[in-house]
């Protein structure tokens, strides 16, 4: 078996090969571990590779497969996990030199959920400092470079997660998304990334950034894989995604800020995708919705306030240990008053309700995932003002879904780095993925 060819297969197809005895979980895991050990670029992707425990898990999966006792479609499938999740006996660094160096005493809840279904965790992946950047640059620990152009960043904060999938070090990865940290690296690596509804996945054992907005989600090569991982993380009974015809859909494109300062290639790619969707029979409407602009303004208060509340005490002990632009982004929440934060959060809750009323009747909202392409690494390191400007712009479109507590995902388009984002109502991930499955198939 040429395991390298499995990169073009869906997880469910690899799973069928395991079930038939044509793929051995132990041999598959060994293949990925060897690939990681041989590739010098992997050291900037993985913080730690769990060779011993991964092979132990793989041997157990192999035994179950031989006995016809597999735990499900994900049993024996190797993945990676972002380094903000606790894994027993391992450090959780969160991309920072400030974090507690004590090894985790138990797994994060979602890690236990994945392991209970037979998934094999190959290692933890690099990320941006404390998850507070959308670019993927981390001069403190490591920067996983973009697989399509090594001069460019790969997107963050789940940078290593996306790169581990795009470089075929594993079949999928788990990242987190507080303002776009799954969707941006997925888009800039031509992958699928799902931002889940807040609190639909248990965050116990995961480093917090902004507790009112933090979410977990999978980064995969296709929608079917995304559905499998989402079900595993939510402990849901597996359901095959619905098969729709595009003519059943009524989509909304919000004309507010999503297209301001947009890269021309990304704008062109988005318009090509929309033309194909319309030609396939779907209806697309364009509107302006005031809640978008108001939510964006409120996010400037609530996100930095929560981030600094979570990490300010550690930052101020050793501020010199942080990359300056990220440190200063945290510090932008330092002087936000409690009553301003609480008032802003209440207003945001109200906006969520009125927004959902205004988008009734639409199956999903469509937008470019990020308005910009991945910037140059050297320029970001040398010019801190450029870093700050690019970082905020990269996160602008994705952050709306976090602010309004929507589920959202990004699909690759024909153009590198140009994700098509779909946003849906809270807790409607299954519907959003079913719609996305139809769009994914449109050529």
LOVOGU-916519 format. One record per residue: x, y, z of N, C-alpha, C in turn; residue in one letter. Coordinates in steps of 0.2 Angstrom, whole numbers, padded with zeros to 4 digits, always signed. Layout:
BEGIN
XYZXYZXYZA/...
***
This chain:
BEGIN
+0004-0006+0000+0000+0000+0000+0004+0006+0000X/+0003+0011-0005+0007+0017-0005+0003+0022-0001X/+0005+0023+0005+0001+0027+0010+0001+0035+0008X/+0006+0037+0004+0006+0044+0002-0001+0045-0002X/-0003+0040-0006-0009+0041-0010-0015+0042-0006X/-0015+0041+0000-0021+0041+0004-0023+0049+0006X/-0018+0053+0004-0020+0060+0005-0025+0063+0001X/-0027+0059-0005-0032+0061-0009-0039+0058-0007X/-0039+0053-0002-0045+0050+0000-0048+0053+0006X/-0055+0052+0006-0058+0054+0012-0057+0049+0018X/-0058+0052+0024-0057+0048+0030-0061+0042+0029X/-0067+0042+0027-0072+0037+0027-0070+0031+0022X/-0066+0033+0017-0063+0028+0012-0057+0025+0015X/-0053+0028+0019-0047+0025+0023-0050+0021+0028X/-0055+0023+0031-0059+0019+0036-0061+0012+0033X/-0064+0012+0028-0066+0006+0024-0061+0001+0023X/-0055+0004+0021-0049+0000+0019-0046-0003+0026X/-0047+0000+0031-0045-0003+0038-0050-0008+0039X/-0056-0007+0038-0061-0012+0040-0060-0018+0036X/-0058-0018+0030-0057-0023+0025-0050-0027+0026X/-0046-0024+0030-0039-0027+0031-0034-0025+0026X/-0036-0020+0022-0031-0017+0017-0027-0012+0019X/-0028-0009+0025-0024-0004+0028-0024-0006+0035X/-0017-0006+0038-0016-0008+0045-0015-0001+0049X/-0019+0000+0054-0018+0006+0058-0011+0007+0060X/-0008+0002+0062-0001+0002+0065+0004+0005+0059X/+0003+0002+0053+0008+0003+0048+0006+0010+0045X/+0000+0012+0045-0002+0019+0043+0001+0024+0048X/+0000+0023+0054+0003+0028+0060+0011+0028+0059X/+0014+0022+0058+0021+0022+0057+0023+0026+0051X/+0019+0026+0045+0021+0030+0039+0021+0037+0041X/+0016+0040+0044+0016+0047+0046+0021+0049+0051X/+0022+0045+0056+0028+0046+0060+0035+0047+0057X/+0036+0042+0052+0042+0042+0048+0042+0048+0044X/+0037+0050+0041+0037+0056+0037+0038+0062+0041X/+0035+0063+0047+0037+0068+0051+0044+0069+0053X/+0047+0063+0055+0054+0063+0057+0059+0064+0052X/+0057+0063+0045+0062+0064+0040+0061+0071+0037X/+0056+0074+0038+0055+0081+0035+0057+0086+0040X/+0062+0090+0038+0065+0095+0042+0060+0101+0044X/+0055+0102+0039+0050+0107+0040+0045+0105+0046X/+0045+0099+0048+0040+0096+0053+0041+0099+0060X/+0047+0101+0061+0049+0103+0068+0046+0110+0069X/+0044+0114+0063+0041+0120+0064+0033+0119+0064X/+0031+0113+0063+0024+0112+0063+0022+0108+0069X/+0026+0104+0072+0024+0100+0078+0028+0103+0084X/+0025+0104+0090+0028+0106+0096+0031+0099+0099X/+0027+0094+0098+0029+0087+0101+0026+0082+0097X/+0030+0077+0095+0027+0071+0092+0027+0065+0097X/+0021+0062+0097+0020+0057+0102+0021+0050+0099X/+0027+0048+0097+0028+0042+0094+0026+0036+0098X/+0028+0036+0104+0027+0030+0108+0019+0029+0109X/+0016+0034+0112+0009+0033+0113+0005+0032+0107X/+0007+0035+0101+0003+0034+0095+0004+0027+0093X/+0009+0024+0093+0010+0017+0091+0007+0013+0095X/+0006+0014+0102+0002+0010+0106-0005+0010+0104X/-0007+0016+0103-0014+0017+0101-0016+0013+0095X/-0011+0014+0090-0012+0011+0083-0012+0003+0084X/-0008+0000+0088-0008-0007+0089-0015-0009+0092X/-0017-0006+0097-0024-0007+0099-0029-0007+0094X/-0029-0002+0090-0034-0001+0084-0033-0007+0079X/-0027-0009+0078-0026-0015+0074-0029-0021+0076X/-0028-0022+0083-0031-0028+0086-0039-0028+0085X/-0042-0022+0087-0049-0021+0086-0051-0022+0079X/-0048-0020+0074-0049-0021+0067-0049-0028+0065X/-0044-0032+0067-0044-0039+0066-0049-0043+0069X/-0052-0041+0075-0057-0044+0079-0064-0042+0077X/-0064-0037+0072-0071-0034+0070-0074-0030+0075X/-0070-0027+0080-0073-0023+0085-0071-0016+0085X/-0070-0013+0079-0069-0006+0078-0074-0002+0082X/-0071+0004+0084-0076+0008+0088-0080+0013+0084X/-0078+0013+0077-0082+0017+0073-0077+0019+0067X/-0080+0024+0063-0076+0026+0057-0070+0029+0058X/-0069+0032+0064-0062+0035+0065-0057+0031+0069X/-0059+0025+0070-0054+0021+0074-0048+0019+0069X/-0042+0021+0072-0036+0020+0068-0034+0026+0064X/-0038+0031+0064-0036+0037+0060-0031+0042+0063X/-0025+0043+0060-0021+0048+0064-0022+0055+0062X/-0022+0059+0068-0023+0066+0067-0018+0070+0072X/-0019+0077+0071-0015+0081+0076-0019+0086+0080X/-0017+0089+0085-0020+0093+0089-0016+0099+0091X/-0020+0105+0091-0017+0111+0092-0014+0112+0099X/-0008+0115+0100-0005+0115+0107-0008+0120+0112X/-0015+0119+0113-0018+0123+0118-0023+0118+0122X/-0022+0112+0120-0026+0106+0123-0022+0102+0128X/-0024+0101+0134-0021+0097+0138-0021+0089+0136X/-0015+0086+0136-0014+0079+0134-0010+0077+0140X/-0013+0072+0144-0010+0069+0150-0002+0068+0149X/+0002+0070+0154+0009+0069+0153+0013+0074+0149X/+0009+0078+0145+0013+0083+0141+0012+0090+0143X/+0016+0094+0140+0016+0101+0141+0011+0104+0137X/+0007+0110+0139+0003+0114+0135+0006+0121+0135X/+0009+0122+0130+0013+0129+0129+0008+0134+0126X/+0004+0133+0122-0001+0138+0119+0003+0143+0115X/+0009+0141+0112+0013+0145+0108+0017+0151+0112X/+0018+0150+0118+0020+0155+0122+0026+0153+0127X/+0030+0157+0129+0035+0156+0134+0033+0158+0141X/+0027+0160+0141+0024+0162+0148+0020+0157+0151X/+0018+0152+0148+0013+0147+0150+0017+0143+0156X/+0012+0140+0160+0014+0135+0165+0018+0129+0162X/+0024+0127+0164+0028+0122+0162+0026+0115+0165X/+0021+0115+0169+0019+0109+0172+0015+0104+0167X/+0017+0098+0167+0014+0093+0163+0006+0092+0165X/+0002+0091+0160-0005+0090+0161-0006+0084+0165X/-0011+0084+0170-0012+0078+0174-0018+0074+0170X/-0022+0077+0166-0027+0073+0162-0028+0076+0155X/-0031+0073+0151-0033+0075+0145-0039+0081+0145X/-0038+0085+0140-0044+0089+0139-0050+0085+0137X/-0056+0087+0139-0062+0083+0138-0063+0081+0131X/-0062+0085+0126-0063+0083+0119-0057+0078+0117X/-0051+0079+0120-0046+0074+0118-0048+0067+0120X/-0051+0066+0126-0054+0060+0129-0059+0057+0124X/-0064+0062+0122-0069+0060+0117-0066+0057+0111X/-0061+0060+0108-0058+0058+0102-0055+0051+0103X/-0051+0051+0108-0047+0044+0110-0052+0039+0111X/-0058+0040+0114-0063+0035+0115-0066+0032+0109X/-0065+0035+0103-0067+0033+0097-0062+0030+0093X/-0056+0029+0096-0050+0026+0092-0046+0030+0088X/-0047+0037+0088-0043+0042+0084-0036+0041+0088X/-0031+0042+0083-0024+0042+0085-0021+0049+0085X/-0018+0051+0090-0015+0058+0091-0008+0058+0090X/-0006+0060+0084+0002+0060+0082+0006+0065+0086X/+0003+0070+0088+0007+0076+0091+0003+0082+0092X/+0006+0087+0095+0003+0094+0096+0007+0098+0091X/+0003+0103+0088+0005+0108+0083+0006+0115+0086X/+0011+0118+0082+0013+0125+0084+0007+0130+0083X/+0007+0135+0086+0002+0140+0085+0004+0147+0087X/+0001+0152+0086+0003+0159+0087+0002+0160+0095X/+0005+0165+0098+0006+0166+0105-0001+0167+0108X/-0003+0162+0112-0009+0162+0116-0015+0163+0112X/-0014+0161+0105-0020+0161+0100-0022+0168+0099X/-0019+0173+0100-0021+0180+0099-0018+0183+0092X/-0018+0180+0087-0016+0182+0080-0019+0178+0075X/-0021+0181+0070-0024+0177+0064-0019+0176+0058X/-0012+0178+0059-0007+0177+0054-0003+0171+0054X/-0002+0168+0060+0002+0162+0060+0009+0163+0061X/+0011+0169+0062+0018+0171+0064+0020+0170+0071X/+0025+0167+0073+0027+0166+0080+0035+0166+0080X/+0038+0171+0081+0045+0171+0082+0047+0169+0089X/+0043+0168+0093+0045+0165+0100+0046+0158+0100X/+0041+0154+0097+0042+0147+0097+0044+0144+0090X/+0039+0145+0085+0040+0143+0078+0035+0145+0074X/+0037+0147+0067+0032+0149+0062+0031+0143+0057X/+0026+0140+0057+0025+0135+0051+0024+0139+0045X/+0028+0138+0040+0028+0142+0034+0022+0139+0029X/+0020+0144+0025+0015+0142+0020+0017+0136+0015X/+0014+0131+0015+0016+0125+0010+0016+0127+0003X/+0012+0132+0001+0012+0134-0006+0017+0140-0008X/+0020+0143-0002+0025+0148-0004+0028+0149+0003X/+0034+0147+0004+0038+0147+0010+0040+0154+0013X/+0039+0159+0008+0040+0166+0011+0034+0169+0014X/+0029+0165+0014+0022+0168+0017+0020+0164+0024X/+0016+0167+0028+0014+0164+0034+0008+0159+0032X/+0006+0155+0036+0001+0150+0035-0006+0151+0038X/-0006+0157+0041-0013+0159+0045-0013+0156+0052X/-0017+0160+0056-0017+0157+0063-0024+0159+0066X/-0024+0157+0072-0019+0155+0076-0017+0147+0076X/-0022+0143+0072-0021+0136+0072-0016+0135+0066X/-0010+0138+0066-0006+0137+0060-0003+0130+0059X/+0000+0127+0064+0003+0121+0063-0003+0115+0062X/-0009+0116+0064-0014+0112+0063-0016+0111+0056X/-0016+0117+0052-0018+0118+0045-0012+0115+0041X/-0006+0117+0043+0000+0114+0039+0001+0107+0040X/-0001+0104+0046+0000+0097+0047-0004+0093+0042X/-0010+0096+0040-0015+0093+0036-0013+0094+0028X/-0011+0100+0027-0009+0102+0020-0003+0098+0018X/+0002+0097+0022+0008+0094+0021+0007+0086+0021X/+0001+0084+0023+0000+0077+0023+0004+0073+0029X/+0005+0076+0035+0008+0073+0040+0002+0069+0044X/-0004+0070+0043-0010+0067+0046-0016+0068+0042X/-0021+0065+0044-0027+0065+0039-0032+0071+0041X/-0031+0074+0047-0035+0079+0050-0032+0082+0056X/-0035+0088+0058-0032+0091+0064-0037+0095+0068X/-0036+0096+0074-0041+0100+0078-0038+0107+0080X/-0041+0112+0078-0039+0119+0080-0044+0122+0085X/-0043+0129+0086-0048+0133+0090-0049+0139+0086X/-0055+0142+0087-0057+0148+0083-0061+0153+0088X/-0057+0158+0090-0060+0163+0094-0062+0169+0090X/-0058+0170+0084-0060+0176+0080-0059+0174+0072X/-0057+0168+0071-0055+0166+0064-0050+0161+0064X/-0047+0158+0070-0041+0154+0070-0041+0147+0067X/-0047+0145+0066-0048+0139+0062-0049+0141+0054X/-0053+0145+0053-0055+0147+0046-0049+0150+0042X/-0045+0155+0045-0040+0158+0041-0035+0153+0039X/-0032+0149+0044-0027+0145+0041-0029+0139+0037X/-0036+0137+0038-0039+0133+0033-0039+0136+0026X/-0041+0142+0026-0042+0146+0019-0035+0147+0016X/-0030+0148+0020-0023+0150+0017-0019+0143+0016X/-0022+0138+0017-0019+0131+0016-0024+0127+0011X/-0029+0130+0008-0034+0127+0004-0037+0121+0007X/-0040+0122+0013-0043+0117+0017-0050+0119+0019X/-0053+0114+0022-0060+0116+0025-0059+0117+0033X/-0062+0122+0035-0061+0123+0043-0068+0125+0045X/-0070+0122+0051-0076+0123+0054-0076+0127+0060X/-0079+0132+0061-0080+0136+0067-0086+0134+0070X/-0086+0131+0076-0092+0128+0079-0096+0134+0083X/-0102+0132+0085-0106+0137+0089-0103+0137+0096X/-0102+0142+0100-0099+0143+0106-0103+0138+0111X/-0099+0134+0115-0101+0130+0120-0104+0123+0117X/-0104+0122+0111-0106+0116+0108-0101+0110+0109X/-0095+0112+0110-0090+0107+0112-0087+0109+0119X/-0086+0104+0123-0083+0106+0130-0076+0108+0129X/-0075+0114+0132-0068+0117+0132-0064+0116+0138X/-0066+0111+0143-0062+0109+0149-0056+0106+0147X/-0050+0109+0150-0044+0107+0148-0041+0110+0142X/-0044+0116+0140-0041+0120+0134-0039+0127+0137X/-0033+0129+0135-0031+0136+0136-0036+0141+0134X/-0039+0145+0138-0044+0150+0136-0040+0157+0134X/-0044+0160+0129-0042+0167+0127-0047+0172+0128X/-0053+0171+0125-0059+0175+0127-0064+0170+0128X/-0066+0169+0134-0071+0163+0136-0078+0164+0133X/-0080+0170+0131-0086+0171+0129-0086+0169+0121X/-0081+0168+0118-0080+0167+0111-0076+0161+0109X/-0072+0158+0113-0068+0153+0111-0072+0147+0109X/-0070+0144+0103-0073+0137+0101-0067+0133+0098X/-0069+0126+0098-0065+0121+0094-0068+0119+0088X/-0064+0117+0083-0066+0115+0077-0061+0111+0073X/-0063+0107+0068-0058+0103+0064-0056+0106+0058X/-0050+0105+0056-0047+0107+0050-0046+0101+0045X/-0049+0100+0040-0049+0094+0036-0048+0096+0028X/-0048+0090+0024-0048+0091+0017-0054+0092+0013X/-0060+0090+0017-0066+0090+0013-0072+0090+0019X/-0078+0091+0016-0084+0092+0021-0085+0085+0024X/-0085+0080+0021-0087+0073+0024-0082+0072+0030X/-0076+0073+0029-0071+0072+0035-0073+0077+0041X/-0075+0083+0039-0077+0088+0044-0083+0086+0048X/-0087+0083+0045-0093+0080+0048-0091+0074+0053X/-0087+0070+0051-0085+0064+0055-0081+0067+0061X/-0077+0072+0061-0073+0075+0066-0078+0079+0071X/-0083+0083+0068-0087+0086+0072-0092+0082+0076X/-0094+0076+0073-0098+0072+0077-0094+0068+0083X/-0088+0067+0081-0083+0064+0087-0082+0069+0092X/-0082+0075+0091-0080+0080+0096-0086+0082+0100X/-0092+0081+0097-0099+0083+0100-0102+0077+0103X/-0099+0071+0102-0102+0064+0104-0109+0063+0102X/-0110+0066+0096-0116+0065+0092-0117+0058+0089X/-0123+0056+0088-0124+0050+0084-0123+0052+0077X/-0119+0048+0073-0117+0050+0067-0122+0050+0062X/-0123+0055+0058-0128+0056+0052-0124+0058+0046X/-0126+0054+0041-0123+0056+0034-0126+0063+0032X/-0122+0067+0029-0125+0074+0027-0130+0073+0022X/-0135+0078+0022-0141+0078+0018-0138+0079+0011X/-0141+0076+0006-0140+0078-0001-0145+0083-0004X/-0143+0089-0005-0147+0094-0008-0146+0096-0015X/-0150+0099-0018-0149+0102-0025-0148+0109-0024X/-0143+0112-0027-0142+0119-0026-0148+0124-0027X/-0153+0122-0031-0159+0126-0033-0163+0127-0027X/-0162+0123-0021-0166+0123-0015-0163+0129-0011X/-0157+0132-0012-0154+0137-0008-0156+0144-0009X/-0157+0148-0004-0157+0155-0004-0152+0158+0000X/-0146+0161-0003-0141+0163+0000-0141+0171+0001X/-0137+0173+0006-0137+0180+0007-0130+0183+0007X/-0128+0188+0003-0122+0191+0003-0123+0198+0007X/-0119+0199+0012-0120+0205+0016-0115+0210+0013X/-0117+0216+0011-0113+0221+0007-0109+0225+0012X/-0109+0225+0018-0106+0229+0023-0099+0229+0022X/-0095+0227+0027-0088+0228+0027-0084+0222+0024X/-0087+0217+0022-0083+0211+0020-0079+0212+0014X/-0081+0217+0010-0077+0218+0004-0073+0224+0004X/-0072+0227+0009-0068+0233+0010-0060+0231+0010X/-0056+0234+0006-0049+0233+0006-0047+0226+0004X/-0052+0223+0000-0051+0216-0002-0046+0215-0008X/-0041+0210-0007-0037+0208-0012-0040+0207-0019X/-0038+0209-0025-0042+0208-0031-0042+0201-0033X/-0037+0197-0032-0038+0190-0033-0043+0186-0029X/-0043+0188-0023-0048+0185-0018-0055+0187-0020X/-0056+0194-0022-0062+0196-0024-0065+0193-0031X/-0060+0192-0035-0061+0188-0042-0063+0181-0040X/-0060+0178-0036-0061+0171-0034-0068+0170-0031X/-0070+0175-0027-0076+0175-0023-0082+0175-0029X/-0081+0180-0033-0086+0181-0038-0087+0175-0043X/-0081+0172-0045-0082+0166-0049-0086+0161-0045X/-0084+0160-0039-0088+0155-0035-0095+0156-0034X/-0097+0163-0033-0104+0165-0033-0107+0164-0040X/-0104+0165-0045-0107+0164-0052-0109+0157-0053X/-0104+0152-0051-0105+0145-0051-0111+0143-0047X/-0112+0146-0041-0117+0144-0037-0124+0146-0040X/-0124+0152-0043-0130+0155-0046-0132+0150-0052X/-0127+0149-0056-0128+0145-0062-0131+0138-0060X/-0129+0135-0054-0131+0129-0052-0138+0129-0050X/-0141+0135-0049-0148+0135-0048-0150+0139-0041X/-0145+0141-0037-0146+0144-0031-0148+0151-0032X/-0152+0154-0027-0154+0161-0027-0149+0165-0022X/-0146+0170-0024-0142+0174-0020-0144+0182-0020X/-0145+0184-0014-0147+0191-0013-0142+0195-0009X/-0142+0201-0011-0137+0206-0008-0141+0211-0003X/-0138+0212+0003-0141+0216+0008-0136+0220+0012X/-0138+0225+0015-0134+0228+0020-0137+0227+0027X/-0134+0225+0032-0137+0224+0038-0133+0228+0044X/-0136+0232+0047-0133+0237+0052-0130+0233+0058X/-0132+0227+0060-0130+0223+0065-0122+0221+0064X/-0121+0220+0058-0114+0218+0056-0109+0224+0058X/-0110+0230+0056-0105+0236+0058-0105+0237+0066X/-0111+0236+0069-0111+0237+0076-0108+0232+0080X/-0109+0226+0078-0105+0220+0081-0098+0221+0080X/-0096+0223+0074-0089+0224+0073-0086+0229+0078X/-0089+0234+0079-0087+0240+0084-0087+0237+0091X/-0092+0233+0093-0092+0231+0100-0086+0226+0101X/-0084+0222+0096-0079+0217+0096-0072+0220+0098X/-0071+0227+0097-0065+0230+0098-0065+0231+0106X/-0070+0231+0109-0070+0231+0117-0070+0225+0120X/-0075+0220+0118-0075+0214+0122-0070+0209+0121X/-0067+0208+0115-0062+0204+0114-0055+0205+0117X/-0053+0212+0117-0047+0213+0121-0048+0213+0128X/-0054+0215+0130-0055+0215+0138-0054+0208+0140X/-0057+0203+0137-0057+0196+0140-0050+0194+0139X/-0047+0195+0133-0040+0192+0132-0035+0195+0138X/-0036+0201+0139-0031+0204+0144-0033+0201+0151X/-0039+0201+0152-0041+0198+0159-0039+0191+0160X/-0038+0187+0155-0036+0180+0155-0028+0180+0156X/-0025+0184+0153-0017+0184+0152-0013+0190+0154X/-0017+0195+0156-0013+0201+0158-0008+0200+0164X/-0010+0196+0169-0006+0195+0175+0001+0191+0173X/+0000+0187+0168+0006+0183+0166+0010+0187+0161X/+0007+0191+0157+0011+0195+0152+0015+0200+0156X/+0012+0204+0161+0016+0209+0164+0021+0207+0169X/+0021+0200+0170+0027+0197+0174+0033+0197+0170X/+0033+0196+0163+0038+0195+0159+0036+0198+0152X/+0035+0204+0151+0032+0206+0145+0037+0206+0139X/+0044+0206+0141+0049+0205+0136+0049+0198+0132X/+0046+0194+0135+0046+0187+0132+0041+0186+0127X/+0037+0191+0125+0032+0191+0120+0034+0195+0114X/+0032+0193+0108+0032+0197+0102+0028+0203+0103X/+0032+0209+0102+0029+0215+0104+0022+0217+0101X/+0020+0216+0094+0014+0217+0092+0008+0213+0095X/+0010+0207+0097+0004+0203+0100+0004+0205+0108X/+0009+0207+0111+0009+0209+0118+0005+0216+0118X/+0006+0220+0113+0002+0227+0113-0005+0226+0111X/-0007+0220+0107-0014+0219+0106-0017+0217+0113X/-0014+0213+0116-0017+0211+0123-0018+0217+0127X/-0013+0221+0127-0013+0227+0132-0018+0232+0130X/-0021+0232+0124-0026+0236+0122-0032+0235+0126X/-0033+0229+0129-0038+0228+0134-0037+0230+0141X/-0031+0233+0142-0029+0234+0149-0033+0239+0153X/-0035+0244+0149-0039+0250+0153-0046+0250+0151X/-0049+0245+0148-0056+0244+0147-0060+0243+0154X/-0064+0248+0155-0068+0248+0162-0073+0242+0162X/-0074+0239+0168-0079+0234+0168-0086+0235+0166X/-0088+0241+0168-0095+0243+0165-0095+0244+0158X/-0090+0246+0155-0090+0247+0147-0090+0240+0144X/-0086+0235+0147-0086+0228+0145-0093+0225+0145X/-0096+0225+0151-0102+0222+0153-0108+0225+0148X/-0108+0232+0147-0113+0235+0143-0112+0233+0136X/-0106+0233+0134-0104+0230+0127-0107+0223+0126X/-0105+0219+0130-0107+0212+0130-0115+0211+0129X/-0118+0215+0134-0126+0215+0133-0128+0217+0127X/-0125+0223+0124-0128+0225+0117-0126+0220+0112X/-0121+0216+0113-0119+0211+0108-0125+0205+0108X/-0127+0204+0114-0132+0198+0115-0138+0201+0111X/-0140+0207+0112-0146+0210+0109-0145+0210+0101X/-0139+0212+0099-0138+0212+0092-0139+0205+0089X/-0137+0200+0092-0137+0193+0090-0145+0191+0088X/-0149+0193+0093-0156+0192+0092-0159+0195+0086X/-0157+0202+0085-0160+0206+0080-0157+0204+0073X/-0151+0202+0073-0148+0199+0067-0151+0193+0064X/-0152+0188+0069-0155+0182+0067-0162+0183+0064X/-0166+0188+0066-0172+0190+0064-0172+0192+0057X/-0167+0196+0055-0166+0199+0049-0163+0194+0043X/-0160+0189+0045-0158+0184+0041-0162+0178+0040X/-0168+0178+0043-0173+0173+0042-0175+0172+0035X/-0175+0165+0033-0177+0164+0026-0171+0162+0022X/-0165+0164+0024-0159+0162+0021-0155+0156+0023X/-0153+0152+0019-0150+0146+0021-0143+0147+0024X/-0139+0152+0021-0133+0153+0024-0131+0160+0021X/-0126+0163+0024-0123+0169+0022-0116+0168+0019X/-0115+0171+0013-0108+0169+0010-0104+0176+0010X/-0097+0174+0011-0092+0180+0011-0086+0177+0010X/-0081+0181+0008-0074+0179+0007-0071+0178+0015X/-0068+0172+0015-0066+0170+0022-0061+0176+0025X/-0056+0178+0021-0052+0183+0023-0051+0188+0017X/-0051+0194+0018-0050+0199+0013-0043+0199+0010X/-0038+0196+0013-0031+0197+0011-0028+0190+0010X/-0023+0190+0006-0019+0184+0006-0014+0184+0011X/-0010+0178+0013-0005+0178+0018+0001+0182+0016X/+0002+0186+0021+0008+0191+0020+0015+0188+0021X/+0020+0192+0019+0027+0190+0019+0030+0189+0026X/+0033+0184+0028+0035+0183+0034+0040+0188+0036X/+0045+0190+0032+0050+0195+0034+0048+0201+0035X/+0043+0203+0031+0040+0210+0031+0036+0211+0038X/+0033+0205+0040+0029+0205+0046+0034+0206+0052X/+0040+0203+0052+0044+0203+0057+0048+0210+0057X/+0049+0213+0052+0053+0219+0052+0048+0225+0053X/+0042+0225+0051+0038+0231+0052+0032+0229+0056X/+0032+0231+0062+0027+0229+0067+0020+0233+0066X/+0020+0239+0063+0014+0242+0061+0011+0238+0055X/+0015+0236+0051+0012+0231+0045+0009+0225+0048X/+0012+0222+0053+0010+0216+0056+0003+0218+0059X/+0002+0223+0063-0004+0225+0066-0010+0226+0061X/-0008+0230+0056-0013+0231+0051-0015+0225+0047X/-0011+0221+0045-0013+0215+0042-0016+0210+0046X/-0014+0209+0053-0018+0205+0057-0025+0207+0058X/-0026+0213+0060-0033+0215+0061-0037+0214+0054X/-0034+0215+0048-0038+0214+0042-0039+0207+0041X/-0034+0203+0042-0035+0196+0041-0041+0193+0045X/-0042+0195+0051-0047+0193+0056-0054+0196+0055X/-0054+0202+0051-0060+0206+0051-0067+0202+0049X/-0066+0198+0043-0072+0195+0041-0074+0189+0045X/-0069+0185+0048-0071+0179+0052-0074+0181+0058X/-0071+0186+0061-0073+0188+0068-0081+0189+0069X/-0084+0191+0063-0091+0192+0064-0095+0186+0066X/-0093+0180+0064-0097+0174+0066-0096+0173+0073X/-0090+0174+0076-0089+0174+0083-0093+0179+0087X/-0093+0185+0085-0096+0190+0088-0104+0189+0089X/-0107+0186+0083-0114+0185+0083-0115+0177+0084X/-0110+0174+0087-0111+0166+0089-0115+0162+0083X/-0112+0163+0077-0114+0159+0071-0110+0153+0071X/-0112+0148+0068-0107+0143+0066-0105+0145+0059X/-0099+0143+0057-0096+0145+0050-0091+0140+0048X/-0090+0140+0041-0085+0136+0039-0082+0139+0033X/-0076+0137+0031-0073+0140+0025-0071+0134+0020X/-0073+0135+0014-0071+0130+0008-0066+0133+0004X/-0062+0129+0001-0057+0131-0004-0060+0133-0010X/-0057+0138-0014-0060+0139-0021-0054+0138-0026X/-0055+0140-0032-0050+0138-0037-0044+0142-0036X/-0044+0147-0032-0038+0151-0031-0035+0150-0025X/-0028+0149-0024-0025+0148-0018-0026+0154-0013X/-0027+0152-0007-0028+0156-0001-0035+0160-0001X/-0039+0158-0006-0045+0162-0006-0051+0157-0004X/-0053+0158+0003-0058+0153+0005-0065+0157+0004X/-0070+0152+0003-0077+0154+0003-0080+0153+0010X/-0082+0158+0013-0085+0157+0020-0093+0156+0020X/-0095+0151+0023-0102+0151+0024-0104+0151+0031X/-0109+0155+0033-0111+0156+0040-0118+0154+0041X/-0119+0151+0046-0126+0148+0048-0128+0150+0055X/-0134+0148+0056-0137+0150+0063-0134+0145+0068X/-0134+0148+0075-0131+0144+0080-0134+0137+0081X/-0129+0132+0082-0131+0125+0083-0133+0122+0077X/-0132+0125+0071-0135+0122+0065-0129+0119+0060X/-0124+0116+0064-0118+0114+0060-0120+0109+0055X/-0124+0104+0057-0126+0099+0052-0129+0102+0046X/-0134+0107+0046-0137+0110+0041-0131+0113+0036X/-0127+0117+0040-0122+0121+0036-0117+0116+0032X/-0115+0111+0036-0111+0106+0032-0114+0103+0026X/-0121+0101+0027-0125+0098+0021-0125+0103+0016X/-0126+0109+0017-0126+0114+0012-0119+0115+0008X/-0114+0115+0012-0107+0115+0010-0105+0109+0006X/-0108+0104+0007-0107+0098+0003-0109+0099-0004X/-0115+0102-0005-0117+0103-0011-0113+0108-0015X/-0111+0113-0011-0107+0118-0015-0100+0116-0016X/-0097+0111-0012-0091+0108-0013-0091+0104-0020X/-0096+0102-0022-0097+0097-0028-0098+0102-0034X/-0099+0108-0033-0100+0112-0039-0094+0114-0043X/-0093+0112-0049-0087+0113-0053-0088+0119-0058X/
***
